[in-house]
């Protein structure tokens, strides 16, 4: 595990905002780790992409296809801003950090960047049609996305966890301060 120079923030519920916000590339484990971490901490879990799909009645891929990426990004930005006001564990979409407004809204939150290499992300994501930006040459697209987004993840993160060699449970252990009962 690598952490940013700042110290790990305590795992306590912050009034009026999330305890932990997870950011990272597709395949980094944000949804899986988020759900497990929330369960461990006894807090609600919110996946921004899942909320968008539920509210719109369409998949992310359908929104991209029907309305285009700019329309999806606007919806993602407004939904993220709203959900950052709720306590719990919040998982952002991989591209949420592209928004200046979202990056600004993340200030003052415990933001964990789940780092993943392109090779590991490809093995986790595979040929997932639910990820519209990865259709086609998945490996090439992930490499491009990582190059574009890595500086943005680094800018918003208060801590980092390299997930390449860790399963979701081990990541949760590190974020929650150890295994259950420890």
C-alpha positions in Angstrom: 0.0 0.0 0.0 1.2 3.5 -0.8 -0.3 6.5 0.9 0.1 10.1 0.0 2.2 12.2 2.3 -0.8 13.2 4.3 -1.8 11.0 7.2 -4.7 8.7 6.9 -7.9 10.4 8.0 -9.9 8.7 10.8 -12.7 6.4 9.9 -15.6 8.3 11.5 -18.8 9.5 10.0 -18.6 13.1 9.0 -21.8 15.0 9.5 -23.3 16.1 6.2 -20.7 14.3 4.0 -19.2 11.0 3.1 -16.7 9.2 5.3 -14.8 7.9 2.3 -14.9 8.8 -1.4 -13.4 6.2 -3.8 -11.9 7.3 -7.1 -9.9 5.4 -9.7 -9.9 3.9 -13.2 -12.2 1.3 -14.4 -11.2 -2.0 -12.9 -9.7 -0.5 -9.8 -12.4 -2.0 -7.6 -14.3 1.1 -6.5 -17.7 -0.6 -6.5 -16.6 -3.8 -4.9 -14.4 -2.2 -2.3 -16.9 0.5 -1.6 -19.7 -1.9 -0.8 -17.5 -4.1 1.4 -16.0 -1.0 3.2 -19.4 0.4 3.9 -20.6 -2.9 5.3 -17.5 -3.1 7.5 -18.0 0.4 8.8 -21.8 0.0 9.2 -22.4 2.9 6.8 -24.5 3.3 3.6 -22.8 2.8 0.3 -23.6 4.8 -2.8 -22.2 4.1 -6.3 -22.7 7.2 -8.4 -23.0 5.3 -11.7 -25.6 2.9 -10.2 -27.7 5.9 -9.0 -27.5 7.5 -12.4 -28.7 4.2 -14.0 -31.5 3.8 -11.5 -32.8 7.3 -11.9 -32.5 7.4 -15.6 -33.8 3.9 -16.2 -30.9 3.4 -18.7 -27.4 2.0 -18.5 -24.4 4.2 -18.7 -23.7 2.7 -22.1 -27.2 3.7 -23.3 -26.8 7.2 -22.0 -23.5 7.5 -23.9 -25.0 6.1 -27.0 -28.3 8.1 -26.9 -27.2 11.4 -25.4 -23.4 11.5 -25.9 -20.5 11.8 -23.4 -21.0 15.5 -22.7 -24.6 14.9 -21.5 -23.5 12.0 -19.4 -20.7 14.0 -17.8 -23.1 16.8 -16.9 -25.4 14.3 -15.3 -22.5 12.6 -13.5 -21.3 16.0 -12.2 -24.7 17.0 -10.8 -25.4 13.6 -9.3 -21.9 13.5 -7.7 -22.3 16.9 -6.2 -25.6 15.9 -4.7 -24.4 12.5 -3.3 -21.2 14.1 -1.8 -23.6 15.6 0.8 -24.6 12.2 2.1 -22.7 10.4 4.8 -21.2 7.0 4.0 -19.0 5.5 1.4 -19.3 6.9 -2.1 -17.8 5.4 -5.2 -17.4 7.8 -8.1 -17.3 6.9 -11.8 -13.9 6.6 -13.3 -14.2 9.8 -15.2 -15.8 11.9 -12.5 -12.5 13.6 -11.8 -12.5 15.1 -15.3 -14.9 17.8 -14.0 -13.4 20.9 -12.4 -16.5 21.2 -10.2 -16.3 17.7 -9.0 -12.6 18.0 -8.2 -13.4 21.2 -6.2 -16.3 19.5 -4.4 -13.9 16.7 -3.3 -11.8 19.1 -1.2 -12.1 18.4 2.5 -13.2 14.8 2.0 -11.3 11.6 2.6 -10.6 10.7 -1.0 -9.0 7.3 -1.6 -7.5 6.7 -5.0 -7.6 3.0 -5.8 -4.7 2.6 -8.2 -4.6 -0.1 -10.8 -2.2 -0.8 -13.7 -3.5 -1.1 -17.2 -2.6 -4.8 -17.3 -4.5 -5.6 -14.1 -7.5 -3.4 -15.1 -7.8 -5.2 -18.4 -7.9 -8.6 -16.6 -10.6 -7.3 -14.3 -12.7 -5.4 -16.8 -12.4 -7.8 -19.8 -14.6 -6.9 -22.7 -17.3 -5.3 -20.6 -20.0 -3.6 -22.8 -21.2 -1.6 -19.8 -18.1 0.5 -20.0 -18.6 2.6 -23.2 -15.2 4.3 -23.2 -13.5 0.9 -23.2 -15.2 -0.6 -26.3 -12.8 -1.8 -29.0 -9.2 -1.9 -28.0 -9.7 -2.3 -24.2 -6.0 -2.3 -23.3 -5.1 0.7 -25.5 -8.1 2.7 -24.2 -7.2 1.9 -20.6 -3.7 3.0 -21.1 -4.9 6.3 -22.6 -7.5 6.8 -19.8 -4.9 6.2 -17.2 -2.4 8.6 -18.8 -5.1 11.3 -19.0 -6.6 10.8 -15.5 -3.7 9.8 -13.3 -2.7 13.4 -12.5 -6.4 14.2 -11.7 -6.7 11.2 -9.3 -3.4 12.3 -7.7 -4.7 15.9 -7.3 -7.9 14.9 -5.4 -6.6 11.9 -3.4 -5.8 12.2 0.3 -4.5 8.7 0.2 -3.7 5.9 -2.3 -3.9 2.2 -2.4 -2.3 0.1 -5.1 -4.8 -2.6 -5.8 -2.9 -4.7 -8.3 -1.7 -7.4 -5.9 -4.6 -7.0 -3.3 -8.0 -8.5 -3.3 -11.0 -6.4 -2.3 -10.9 -7.7 1.3 -7.3 -6.7 1.8 -8.0 -3.2 0.4 -10.9 -2.9 2.9 -8.7 -4.1 5.7 -6.2 -1.3 4.9 -8.8 1.4 4.6 -10.7 0.4 7.7 -7.6 0.0 9.8 -7.3 -3.8 9.9 -9.4 -7.0 9.6 -12.8 -7.2 11.4 -12.3 -7.5 15.2 -8.6 -6.3 14.9 
